[in-house]
Amino acid sequence: QQQERRAGAAPMPMVFMCAGCRRPVGDTSSWVFNDEEGGCILLRSAAASVAVDPERKVSKLPGECGCMVETLFCSGCSRTLGNIYRCTSRHLDYKRDLFCFSIDSVE
């Protein structure tokens, strides 16, 4: 019976950790999208160990002309984790206000 209950239950969330100090930065319960082309995962929320730099900057990545971003970093080791897109061009609207973690910065 116990195995049957486990089989019918929702899978446990997978936790993403900072690649520098292994603090949790988010989990799959807030998963939105995996952007393979952009090399990032997008989450609706992040753990308390993720700090957001309030200074908005213009993205310098190709194809992101005019996008305003805030940098995400780990409050434990100060590693840059990704960005939050605050202002986007129409083709990047799906990223707006989501936590975009670089796949190279998380495990």
C-alpha positions in Angstrom: 0.0 0.0 0.0 2.8 2.4 0.9 4.4 1.9 -2.6 1.0 2.6 -4.3 0.6 5.8 -2.3 4.2 6.9 -3.4 3.5 6.1 -7.0 0.3 8.2 -7.1 1.9 11.1 -5.2 3.4 14.2 -6.8 7.2 14.0 -7.2 9.3 15.7 -4.6 10.7 19.1 -5.8 14.3 19.1 -7.0 16.5 21.7 -5.3 18.8 24.0 -7.2 22.0 25.1 -5.3 24.6 27.7 -5.8 27.5 26.2 -7.6 29.9 28.1 -5.4 28.8 27.4 -1.8 25.9 24.9 -2.4 23.3 27.1 -0.6 19.8 26.4 -2.0 18.6 29.1 -4.5 15.3 27.6 -5.6 13.4 24.4 -6.5 11.2 22.9 -9.2 8.0 23.8 -7.3 8.4 27.3 -8.9 9.7 26.0 -12.3 8.5 28.0 -15.3 10.7 27.3 -18.3 14.1 26.0 -19.3 15.7 28.3 -21.9 18.4 26.1 -23.5 19.3 28.7 -26.1 19.8 31.3 -23.4 21.5 28.8 -21.0 19.2 29.5 -18.1 16.3 28.2 -16.0 13.4 30.4 -15.1 11.7 30.2 -11.7 8.7 32.2 -10.3 10.5 32.6 -6.9 13.8 32.1 -5.3 15.2 31.1 -1.8 16.1 33.6 0.8 19.8 33.1 0.1 19.3 34.8 -3.3 20.0 38.5 -3.2 18.9 41.0 -5.9 21.0 44.0 -6.8 18.5 46.9 -6.9 20.5 48.7 -9.5 19.0 48.1 -12.9 21.4 47.7 -15.9 20.9 47.5 -19.6 21.6 43.9 -20.8 24.6 43.6 -23.1 23.7 40.1 -24.4 23.1 39.7 -28.1 19.4 40.1 -29.0 18.5 41.8 -25.7 18.9 45.4 -26.8 17.1 47.7 -24.4 16.3 45.1 -21.8 16.7 46.2 -18.2 17.9 43.6 -15.7 18.7 43.3 -12.0 21.5 41.0 -11.1 20.9 37.9 -8.9 23.7 36.8 -6.6 24.3 34.4 -3.7 24.2 36.0 -0.3 26.6 33.3 1.0 29.5 33.5 -1.5 28.5 36.6 -3.7 28.6 34.4 -6.8 26.6 35.9 -9.7 23.6 33.6 -10.3 21.7 35.3 -13.1 19.2 38.1 -13.7 15.6 39.3 -13.3 14.4 41.0 -16.4 12.4 44.1 -15.5 11.9 45.6 -18.9 12.0 43.5 -22.0 11.4 43.7 -25.7 8.3 41.9 -26.9 10.1 38.7 -27.9 11.5 38.4 -24.4 8.3 39.2 -22.5 8.2 35.6 -21.2 11.2 36.3 -19.1 9.9 39.5 -17.4 9.9 39.4 -13.6 11.1 35.8 -13.4 14.3 34.6 -11.7 16.6 33.6 -14.6 19.4 31.4 -13.2 22.4 30.7 -15.4 22.8 26.9 -15.7 26.6 27.4 -15.1 25.9 29.0 -11.7 23.6 26.4 -10.2 23.7 22.7 -9.5 
